[in-house]
Amino acid sequence: MSGAISISGGGMVAASQRFSNAAEQIASVGMTMPSPTQVDQVLPSPTQVDLSSSAMQLMESKASFEVNTAVMKSTLDTEKRVLDILV
């Protein structure tokens, strides 16, 4: 059953990364920040970032994280019950 734990853990990491990427896209709308060559670089304007798809990505990654958390908890509970039976 530890395979289920590692798979759900990997799913949680992937969902967290997708959430972070979508949040960065939303946060970067209209901001300016210096580039490595010290020249100001303008980040995407609101018309260049699809806010609705970024918001959907946030919701999907949150749901994915929650599902993977539930799978991990269920697997750990099942393993505990098996150990309780064997002992």
N, C-alpha and C positions, 0 to 999 in steps of 0.2 A: 503493500500500500504506500510505501514511501515514494513510489513513482508518481502517484497522484499528488503528493505534497510538493514534489519538485515541479511538476507541470503547473499546478495552481500558483506556486511561487513565481515561476517564469511568466505566467499570465498576469500576475500582479505587477511585476516589473515592467512588462510591455505596456500595460494599461497606464501605469504611472508616467512612462515616457511619452505616450500619446497625449495624455492630459497636459503635461508640461509643454509640449510642442504647441498644442492648440492655445494654451494660455499665453505663451510667448507671442504668437501671431496676433492675438487680440490686444495684448499690452503694447505691441510695437506700432500700432496704428498712429501715424502722424508724429511720432517722436523723432528727434534728431540725436545722433550720437557720434562722437569722433571716431574716425577710422584709424587703422594703424599708422597711416601716413600723416596724421594730425589734420586731415582735411575733413570738414563736416560732411557727413553722408546722411541724406534724408531717407528714413525708413518708409515702407509702403504707406500710401495714403489709404483712407477708408475705402476708396473705390477699387484699390488693388488687392485688398484682403476680403475674402468672402466671409463676413462675420457670421452668417447663418450656418455655413458648413463648419466653421470653427466652434460655434456654440454646440452644434450637434456632436462634434468630435468630443467636446468636453463631457456631454451627457453620456455618450456611448462608452467612453473610457471609464467614467465613474461607475456605470452599471457593470462593466466588465470586471472592474476591480472588486466590486461587491460580490459578484457571482464567484469569482476565484477565491475570495475570502470565505464564502459559505462552503465551497468545496473543501478547502483546507480544514476548516473547523469540523465539518462532517467526517472527514478522513481521520483526523486526530481523535475525535470521539469514538469512532468505530475501532480504531487501534487500541484505545484505552479499554473499551469493553472486551475486546478479545483478550487482552492481557489480564483483565480482571477474571475472566472465565478460566484462563489457564493457571492462574495462581491460586 
